[in-house]
């Protein structure tokens, strides 16, 4: 079984409208939940693309009910008799709480795949010898499918993952069990005590800086630190950014991100993956975990 390992320009286009997808699995993955949807009418997405998701039933069971779908980066996608999509979710509010509680056989309204994918290392950094993947918290999700697709192409990859503590971590055994990953925990209970960007800073001090392509996803402050480190080391990087999204296809302008040269981009259609040197900052108003 394999997913789409291509790194062609542009993302896989989404079918028109939203469709009801069946939940085929939902289980605990550390402190997070990993749920899977069967998408028989949809294409396989590329690493970095996302979906707008909303549970088809019981979406408004509590007073603080969500009115809009939630944007989720796909953590993996395989074709085993019909595309199966995996998503990692952290319960931080009524919307994610409902998705985390999905039961097998329930339906989820989905639109996608949407947005731009990650570039191939040779496109991001011509002459690069490999890729460095930097993930923080729930932001490790899109790096899982990227790591697998890079491995299929024989690209040497280093994986750096960081979490706040044991409670706020997960997805490792499901998504990164088959690779060696360096870990950082802010509480120091395992791996490096501190931030995942500490590990990146050390790596960029060596010979890898000029020959690496860095890919990152995580909380906005982490992404801004990655952007600044790569800028200082003259290392090309792509960041999967986070911004409030209401529609996912560019109509509402709610996900505008300032560009380094002035003006704005709509993250849902011009992103969520962007080069670090294109943006003014990775800290966008309204974003955050």
C-alpha angles and dihedrals in degrees: 000000000000141000131223105300096180123117098195120153114279131015130283106273118243123236113254116273129357126300135201111247126193121238108234099174141009123174142152115270105187107297092342135064126240115206129181131209130197111227108185094167098042133084125242109269127227123243110279098028121118143206133221106230136188129166110250094221137032090019091139105042098125136047095253090057120168116244097189135051120255126243114236129181111225112249095196140348126196134171109229100153093322130005114292117197124203123203132185116216135187117199104238102139145356094289097051090038091060093047091047089054096053115136127214110272095027120120132241126198107231137183119187171313089268137170135023123310131224117281124240113265091246089056095045095044114010109219093021116159095207149330133272116206117201118188134176127194115313086353090082088082102087091042090063095064090040092053092051093048091048090049090053088057093048095247114158107239136188118199123206117181129180136190139178096235141319093286092053097049137079147124094082099113094041099042109021105027093111096055139056111253129181111225134208126190123187091216091050097230090134139005119358116357105231138030129339087234087066087065092047092050091055092047093051091054090067134065091283094076098079095039101043136093111209123210121185143178129172143089115347095249089053092049092049089052090050091049092051094046092050092046090053092048094044089239122148115238141177122207128201098217132204125222134151109277125191102171111011096217106074103265102112101043088216093131100055113154123193116246124222093240095046132275128061142272129213104239096207094060104020091039161325082177112053136163113258093233092057097065134066094219139347091223104094124184111258096017128110142100 
